[in-house]
Amino acid sequence: MTLPLILASASPARTKLLTDAGIAHRVLVSDVDEDAATAAAGPLTPAETALLLARTKAESVAAGMPDGLVVGCDSVFEFDGAPYGKPWEPDVARERWQTMRGKSGVLHTGHWLISTHDGGAPVGHGEVTSARVTFEDVSDAEIDAYVATGEPLQVAGGFTIDGLAGAFISGIDGDPHTVVGLSISTLRRLLAIHGVSITDLWA
């Protein structure tokens, strides 16, 4: 019997990716304090940060779960060597877009999959996938209009490719699903490590 897949993320984009890929799952959101987790880990690269937070979220949800497959994900955008998380504030999002326009950065998504079964010790494996994103040289008016929608405020890097910002992105070098927040092909590889075929999860 294939264990149920649990997505340890509140991201609507990630659950939509799984649903569109025909992967049966349910959502259990972790209560991880991301700032505390990264502070405790010490200096990390953006890619390492993405994997750490993915693992922390998965472990939080998997704790005490008798039977299940738990996948945690986290995305961090790297621009000029610096990590760009969620802007949260309009002024921050606007400033970032003014800096990023006409240039490229790298979106890192960490994935961590944990298998729990019959009360045994949880076993986890992880992988980071990265994709280079190139932005159009958008105008200040376009940036202001985009920020006003609120879309960029709560997403890594301040943009989405599956939403309004798709018009402002001219190229993706890598797996586009990575930029959305969950690489389906990466999930397939991690499931295989645990002896599970992704086809077994097709709804």
Salt bridges, closest charged atoms under 4 A:
ASP20 OD2 - LYS16 NZ 2.70
GLU34 OE2 - LYS57 NZ 3.39
GLU59 OE2 - ARG55 NE 2.81
ASP67 OD1 - HIS117 ND1 2.86
ASP74 OD1 - LYS57 NZ 2.76
GLU78 OE1 - HIS108 NE2 2.65
ASP91 OD1 - ARG94 NH1 3.00
ASP118 OD2 - HIS117 NE2 3.08
GLU127 OE2 - ARG189 NH2 2.69
ASP140 OD1 - ARG101 NH1 2.62
ASP144 OD1 - ARG94 NE 2.80
